[in-house]
Amino acid sequence: MGKPILEVNNLRVSFKMYAGEVQAVRGVSFTINKGEVLAIVGESGCGKSVTAQTIMRLIPSPPSYIKEGSSILFDGKHEISKMSERQMEQVRGAEMGMIFQDPMTSLNPTMTVGAQISEGIRKHQKLSKDAALKRAAELLTLVGMSNADERIHQYPHELSGGMRQRVMIALSLACNPKLLIADEPTTALDVTIQAQIIDLLRDIQQKTDTSIILITHDLGVVAEMAHKIIVMYAGKVVERGTLNDIFYNPRHPYTWGLLRSVPRLDSDRNNDLDSIPGTPPDLYAPPVGCAFAARCPYAMQICKEVDPEHFEVSADHSSACWLLHPDAPKVDMPVGVGRGSHG
Amino acid sequence: MLKYVLRRFVYMLITLWVIITATFFLMKLLPGNPFGEVAAKLPPENLKLLKAQYGLDKPEWQQYLQYLGNVLQGDLGVSYQFPTRSVVSVIKQSFPASLELGIESLIIAIIIGLALGIIAALKHGKWQDNTAMFIALVGIAVPSFVIAPLFSLYIGNKWGILPPGLWEGPEHRILPAVALAFGTIAILARMMRASMLEVASLDYIKTAKSKGLSTSKVVTGHMFRNAILPVVTILGPIAVGVITGTLVIEKVFVIPGLGYQFVSSITTLDYTMITGLTIFYAAILIVVMFLTDIAYGFIDPRIRMSGRR
């Protein structure tokens, strides 16, 4: 693994709403190196998409704003949080690409696929219209679409969901970005298509050595691709580690819950699926202590009063849970976790 | 695309036929006599002659077929009120002024209305938005029979900047066209603003931004074309309303247009004139809707393609 491509430090993002301030992201830090795939997992509303879109500054401001003390250092030289809109235009598309969740709505219905892909190429690489279209056709071939020369003249509604997501991937790769952010790239697709898209992403990642931030709540997808994982809950990172750390030696009760809630083929069909009881906290007024305490079966008094710092398990692996404190009672991992369980 | 256009064209003809038929029989259902009070004073044999002259002695289905045949040949009949003038000649004489005024005012309205709407949407919630929407509110709230006389009185008469009325040189066009455009500007600005705001929140705008496009490129390349669709839909009927002449503006600025003819034909119960003008209006509306449909097909590939099936 090479040098760091993106260093996010104590990122805090809030939305100023009529009813008050929503603290969507509350101090997230992570690093991703060149050629690495980092997965951000967590349930809906935990701040993973906001984190990702903030890295590209795609969330309109107002109402969102990046709070003081946050730092997003890209490629060792660009401080994203301080850049002007004009400077961002040079970074977006050229050095960072983004793949969105729903390919049905993320392509412009009134523009041909080729025009949409070549737009970014023409802006960043100053190519002529024809040369850019040719490059667009090459990209479509790269993402596994046949008849690319005809495809570039088609409109999104003439393509299936999987095809559109391929177009989206081609579009995000158009200028060979150093970092690709994939925001739930498979969530809106059929299971069989999901596998194809993940294979494609992994293939491209290995060929081009692009760093990828993969945002998902699908642990199967994570297991297929990720090198490192951060688990987010209520706008914070609750556990970070390598793929093996998180799947075989998870330390945070929330991670346990996530892993247990994956349906398994060998489980008894008459039993209910495991789920984490309760709902995430209200981010208008986040709790003082650990945000997960209210839903945590192992919560102690201190969990409700003081928010835990990260405890190191190993060099790459840490978890923000009081159970890891030397004085805490020893709790064993529940059954069904830690065997690399994924669907 | 050709198939789509052809299909629209056939629909257009059917609609026109339905309107001719409906108008014709509705006129027959009207109580009263096409010859007004004169009929009561005429001897019965004279009245019979008069009816024969207009073909009113035949059964109604025959009259209908004959009328339909005449309309197909472009003959809308002779005015009952002025037997020397055919309906077609009245249209030929009055329509050009209404059409010209309408088109001029439409161009003004589209340019200003869309610009206001786009500015308001891009500066959503800021003072530019509030100003644009205030102008739109005034445009809707103040009717043309207030704006037109004020224009004529102040700009035309008191300050003498532009002629207060009549229909001669280009300088005579400005005041009525602007006065007529006011309401349309308001409608278009509001529609465009709402439509732009809706499009701005869609995913593909984020995609466009993620490519590194500048805001102006995103607006012109991605938002405008998608946002204009609903506006084009209402533009058709609005255009017809503006083109076919408005009584108020024509009266205030003394313009020899069709709006005036239509109203006077109703007050004088000139049946052929009412039927003829109704069919003419309907025909224009249908043609404009036809053009709107085609424009739609050009803007939105999804509509173009569905016509192919």
Interface residues (C-beta under 8 A of the other chain):
Chain A: Q53 M56 L58 E85 R86 M88 E89 Q90 V91 R92 G93 A94 M96 G97 M98 F100 D102 T105 S106 L107 N108 P109 T110 M111 Q116 E119 G120 K123 H124 Y155 H157 E158 M168 L171 S172 A174
Chain B: L202 D203 Y204 K206 T207 A208 K209 S210 K211 G212 L213 S214 T215 K217 G221 H222 R225 N226 I299 D300 P301 R302 M305
